[in-house]
Amino acid sequence: MSEYIPAITRGLVMLLITLSLPGLVRAQSVPLPQPQVITDRQGLPQAFVPDILQDKQGFIWVATRDGLCRYDGQRFKVFQPDPDGRPSLSFAGLNQLELDRHGRIWILSERMDIDVFDPRTETFTNISRQAAFRRMVKPGISYNLRIDQKDRLWLIVFGTGLFSWDLKKNRDGGFITNPGTRPLSAAMVYSIYRRGPTERSGWLR
């Protein structure tokens, strides 16, 4: 009856028979590095980690509820709000980290503060306290952020939609709409990401 079995099916049957024969196929073991448990022994200030990223120099940056942490493979350096009021992290409890094309880290806190951290100079710039940002975003709303290759800040505003702000021109782009000029609802936008480093368009989800 084998002549009635399609060629592709016969091929699959022969493959299964071959794999079932002992000694013909040997599994190759791939050595994997042992996982390392990172705790307060290395200087991690807090165990809850909502976000993590790696910068262009290879450092690991960790968002915690007790500040921003840089890990060099052996120990942590922790950045926290300055009690003396010098430019620093706005709030210790962090939600999100985002790396832009300049190597700066955008930081979103649990209170919806937005800070920009330059790892080269270890300096902070607060964005959410600027007058232009306050005009664009009303107090008391929640959002996630993205930075694109054209230095535009994108806010996924929960309960409202998607907002853009051109950082170079210090000008807001308003709420993004559908072709029929109907605003995007919060139920339609959960995240935003770029298709590739050279792409001009992105995807909404």
N, C-alpha and C positions, 0 to 999 in steps of 0.2 A: 504493500500500500504506500510505500515511500514515494512512488511516482506521483501520487495525488497531493503530497505535501508541498506547499510553495517553497521555492528555493531559499528564501530568507528564513523560513521556519526551520528547514533542515539545517541551515547554518547555525541557528541558535541551539538546536538540539545537540549538534555535534560539539558546540562550545561547552554546553553544560556537561556532556559526557566526559569531555577532556578534563574540565575542572574538577570533576568528581573522582578522577583517578588519583590515588595517593602517590605522592612522590613526583608527579609531573609538574606541579605548580607549587612553588614555595613562596610564602609571604616574606616580603622584605621589610625588616624592622627599620624604622626611621628614628634616629635618636632625637629626642626633644629635650630642651633645657628644663631643668627643674624649676618649678614655680617658686618665686620668692615672696614671702609674706612681709609686707611693709607695714610697720607699726610706729608707735611713738618712740621706739628705740632709734629710729632713723630721723626723728624730729617731726613726724606727721602730727599736727596739733589736734586733729579731730578725725573721727573714723568715718563720718558721713561724707561721701564724695559724689556730688551730683554731676560733675563734668571733669574731663581731662583732655589735654592736647599735648602735642610735641611741636616745638618751634624749629626754625631752620638751623639752629645750632645743635639740636639734638636734646635739649633740656625738656624734661617733662613738667608740665604745669598742671596743678591740681586745684580745683575749686572745693573748698570745704565750708563748713559753718563757722570756722574760726580764722578765715583769711585765705589769701592766695599763696600757694606753695610752689617753689621751684625745686625739682629733684634732679640731682646730677648723677644719679646711679649709686650714691653712697649715703647722702644726707640731704635734708631739706633746708631751704631758706624760706622763712615765712614773712609775708607782707600783710600788715594789719592797719586799721585806721590809726592815725597819729593823734594822740590825746591833746597835743599842743596846737592842733589846727593846721599844721603844715600840709601841703598837697599830698594826699595819700588815698588809700582805699576808702570809699565813702561808707561802706558797711561791711562788717566781717562775714556775715552769712551770704554765701554766693550760690547762684543758680546755674550760670552758663558762662563758658569761655568761647571766644571766637578769634581766630588768627587772621589778620588781614594781609594784603600783598606786600606791605612794608615791614612785616615782621612784628607789628604791634599786636597786643592782646586786648580784645574788647571784653569787658567784664560786666555781667549783669547780676545784680544782687537780689536777695529775697525781697527787698523793698522797692525793686524796679529802678535802682540807681544804675547808671551806665558810666563806667570809667574806662579810659584807655591807658594801658600800661606799655611803656617802651622798655623792653628788656635791656637794651644797650645802655641807657642812661638811668634805668631804674626810677623813672619818674611817672607820675600819674596825672592825667587830665580828666576832669569830670565833665561829661557831656550833658547829663540830664539836668544839671543846674544852670546851663546856659539859657539865656532868654529866648533864643530861637527855638530851642527844644521845648521849652515850657509853653510857647505859643502853639507848637505843633501837637504836643501830647498833653492831654488833660490829666491832672492828678487823680490817683486812685484806680487807674486801669492797669491791667496786667498784659505782658507781651513777652515774646522771644525776639531775638535779633539775629540778623545776618549782615555781612559786609561783602559787597561784590567787587569785581576787578576794576570798576570805575569809581571806586570810593563812594559808593552810595550805601547808606544805612537803610536796611529794611526792617520794619517792625511788624511782626505778626501779632496784631492787637486782638486779644480775646474779647469777643462780644462786639467787635466793630469790623475788623477786616485787615487789610494789608496796606501799610503806609511806607512811603519812601522819602528819603532826605538826601539831597546832594551835598556831601560834605565839602567838596571843593568850592562850590558856589554858595555854601551856607544857605541853601534854599530847599524848601520842602517840595516834594513832587506830588503831594496830595494822595488821596486814596486811589488805589488801582481799581479800574472798573472793567467790566466785560464789554465786548463790542457794542452792546445795546445800551451802554452807559449805566448799567445797573451795578451798584457797588457790590464788591465781593463780600459775602457774609462770612462771619466767623466760622460758620458750619462748613464752609467750602475750603478754608485754608488752615492746614494743620502745620505745614512746614514749607520751606522753600530751599532749593539747592540749585547749584550751577551745573550745567551739563559737562563742562570741561574748562580748562584755563584759557582757551582761546575762543570759547563760544560767547556769543552776544546775548543769547537767550537762556532762560532757565526753566525750571519746572516748579509748579505749585502742587501741593498735595493737601 
